[in-house]
Amino acid sequence: MPNKKQYRYSSGETIEADATDLKRLLEENRQYLDNYLDLYGSLEDDEYVARGNGFCDRKFSEDFIEGQIAKYRTRVKELEGWLMND
């Protein structure tokens, strides 16, 4: 069984993971980022209906979507860095 290490996102959240977990988390976070970028690219009328890919049927503000994009960009960079250093 691989040894798991503790990692801390810049947001303060900590996780315990091994390389396999980090790879899975990286793919998940890339997908979330892609989902929000896709959603942002199809915005209309200052409020936007979320659709598919884990999003629920409610409206998100542009600020919320931009915040999520920033969050997942940061997480992807952090995960990539942790994988390169392990």
C-alpha positions, 0 to 999 in steps of 0.5 A: 500500500503506497504511503500517503502524504499530507498536502495543503491547497493555498485555500487552506484545505488539506488532503492526504494522498498518494500519487494515484490520488493526486492523478485522480484529483488532477483529472477531476479538477481539470474537468471542473475547470473545463466545465466552468470555462465552457459555462463561462463561454456560453453566458447570456443575460448576466445569469446563467443556467448550469447544465450537465457535468455535475452542475445542478439546475440553478443560476450562477452569477458571473462573479461566482463562475469567475471565482470557480475558474480561478479556484480550479486553475489554482488547484490544477497548478498545485496538483501538477506541482505536487505530482512533479515533486513526488 
